[in-house]
Amino acid sequence: MKNLQKALMIILVIFVFSCNKEENLVHLERPHQLLISGNPSIVKSQAGGAYNIPVYAQNELIVRYDPGLDDSTKMFLRQLHDVLNYEVCQLCLDESIEKWFFDIVIQIEPKKQAIEAYGGGVADVDYEFDFTSELGDIEVGTSEDFSYESLIVPTNSGVTIAVLDTGFDPFFPFWYDEEDIPVPMLYNASEMAAGEELSGWDYVDYDHNPFDNNPGKHGTAISYIFQNILSNAGVPFQIMPLKICNAAGETSYFKFLCASKYAFERADVVQMSLGWYDDGFGDFENTIYNYLLGVHSDVVVVASAGNEASDNDEVVHYPSSYDTENMIAVAAMNATETDTAYFSNYGAESVDFFAVGEEVPFYDYGYNPIEPGLAGTSFAAPQVAAIAAKFLYYDDSLSPSDLIDDLIENGLAVPASCVGKVKHDKYFSLMVE
C-alpha cells in the first residue's frame, strides 16, 4: 500500500510540472507572507522606521542550479524536496534560477538548510522576501497609459542604461520636442529579445509595457535625469525601463533578481534606486544576487544608499552595500552643497560618493516645475550613474574600477561637515536643469 501511495504521489507531481510547461510561470495565488526576521526592532530603531525591512515568504525559496544542469535532474530535485510548483525568471537567456513553492505548513528555515546540505546540482538557495522602496512624498498624478513605441530608438547606440524601478510614463512632455515630435531614447529590444519585449519589461504585470503608475512617477523621474544629463552632454544613449515595483513601490527579491539578471546581460550601466536593510536573519552577503554581480563584473551598477539617516556601515543597506568593484553606492548632499541631506544614509566604508539630492528639478504633465523639487538618494544616484555612462561612452574599455577612479578624479571635495561620511570624500553638484 505504501508503495502504491508513493507511486501515486510521483505521478501527481509529474502531472503538476507537465501542465503549462511552455509557460514561464506556474500560476497560483500569492501565499501568505510571514515576518521571520531575526530582530526587526533593532533595524527599525537604528534605521528610523519600518521601511525596507524584509518580509519573508513562509513557503517560498529561490534556487540557482549549477550551470548546464539538465531538465531531468531539475525535476528530480523538485520532487525530492517536495516542491509543489515553481517559477522561472522571465526572459532570461538561461533557466538556472527558479522560485520554488512549498506547502504552507513547512518550516522554511530547515527546508532551506536541507536543500543546501543535499546540493546535487543546487548551487545557491535564497529566502524570498518582499520589500518597499522609499518613494518620497511628491505626487505628480497619473495619466492614461498609451503607446511608448515612438520613443524606441531605431538602433541602439552609445550607452545602454537599465533602470529598475516603478516603470516609465511616455506621456510626459520632456520626451518630445517643441513641435510635439517624440525624441527616441528607449532601448530597442529587437536585437536581444528573449520574448515579447519591445523595450523594457513589466515584472509586476508580466507584459512588455512597463508603464509607471506610481503617483510620484519615481522611475520616470530617474529616466528624466539620465535623459537631461546625457542629452546635454551629447552622449547617445538608450534607457531600458524594467518595472519591478508596483504603484506603491512594493516589490520582491525574486522580481529584483530576475530583472537584474536581464539587465546585466544587456546593459552597460544599471541603476537601482531602491533597497532593503539587513535584519540579522537573511544571509545577504552570500546570495544569488552577489553571484550575479561577480559573473557580470564588467557591468557598472549604481545604487541609492537609502533615506533613513542611517550609517550603512552599522545597519547594512542592500544592494548598495554589496562589496564588489562594480557596485557604486551614492548618498545625498543637501541643496546648498554644504552638508549631508538630513534624510540621507552614509557610510565611510559602504558608500562611495555624494550627489546633490535635494531640490532636484522635475515637472508635472503641463511641464510646470514641481516645488521644491525631488528629494532622496534615489535622485542623487542616477546623476553619478549618468556621469559614469558619459565616461564609458568616450572610452568603452574602462572597467568599473577605472570608472570609479575617473569619478574620484572628477568629483568635488566634500565640505568639512561631510568628511568621512563616504569612502572617497567626493561629491557631484546638481547636473540637471
C-alpha positions, 0 to 999 in steps of 0.5 A: 500500500505504501508503495502504491501511495508513493507511486501515486504521489510521483505521478501527481507531481509529474502531472503538476510540472507537465501542465503549462510547461511552455509557460514561464510561470506556474500560476497560483495565488500569492501565499501568505507572507510571514515576518521571520526576521531575526530582530526587526526592532533593532533595524527599525530603531537604528534605521528610523522606521519600518521601511525596507525591512524584509518580509519573508515568504513562509513557503517560498525559496529561490534556487540557482542550479549549477550551470548546464544542469539538465531538465531531468535532474531539475525535476528530480530535485523538485520532487525530492524536496517536495516542491509543489510548483515553481517559477522561472525568471522571465526572459532570461537567456538561461533557466538556472534560477527558479522560485520554488513553492512549498506547502504552507505548513513547512518550516522554511528555515530547515527546508532551506538548510536541507536543500543546501546540505543535499546540493546535487546540482543546487548551487545557491538557495535564497529566502524570498522576501518582499520589500518597499522602496522609499518613494518620497512624498511628491505626487505628480498624478497619473495619466492614461497609459498609451503607446511608448513605441515612438520613443524606441530608438531605431538602433541602439547606440552609445550607452545602454542604461537599465533602470529598475524601478516603478516603470516609465510614463511616455506621456510626459512632455520632456520626451518630445520636442517643441513641435510635439515630435517624440525624441527616441531614447528607449532601448530597442529590444529587437536585437536581444529579445528573449520574448515579447519585449519591445523595450523594457519589461513589466515584472509586476504585470508580466507584459512588455509595457512597463508603464509607471503608475506610481503617483510620484512617477519615481522611475520616470523621474530617474529616466528624466535625469539620465535623459537631461544629463546625457542629452546635454552632454551629447552622449547617445544613449538608450534607457531600458525601463524594467518595472519591478515595483508596483504603484506603491513601490512594493516589490520582491527579491525574486522580481529584483533578481530576475530583472537584474539578471536581464539587465546585466546581460544587456546593459552597460550601466544599471541603476537601482534606486531602491533597497532593503536593510539587513535584519540579522536573519537573511544571509545577504552577503552570500546570495544569488544576487552577489553571484550575479554581480561577480559573473557580470563584473564588467557591468557598472551598477549604481545604487541609492544608499537609502533615506533613513539617516542611517550609517550603512556601515552599522545597519547594512543597506542592500544592494548598495552595500554589496562589496564588489568593484562594480557596485557604486553606492551614492548618498545625498548632499543637501541643496546648498552643497554644504552638508549631508541631506538630513534624510540621507544614509552614509557610510565611510566604508559602504558608500562611495560618493555624494550627489546633490539630492535635494531640490532636484528639478522635475515637472508635472504633465503641463511641464510646470516645475514641481516645488521644491523639487525631488528629494532622496538618494534615489535622485542623487544616484542616477546623476553619478550613474549618468556621469559614469555612462558619459565616461564609458561612452568616450572610452568603452574599455574602462572597467568599473574600477577605472570608472570609479577612479575617473569619478574620484578624479572628477568629483568635488571635495566634500565640505568639512561637515561631510568628511568621512561620511563616504569612502572617497570624500567626493561629491557631484553638484546638481547636473540637471536643469 
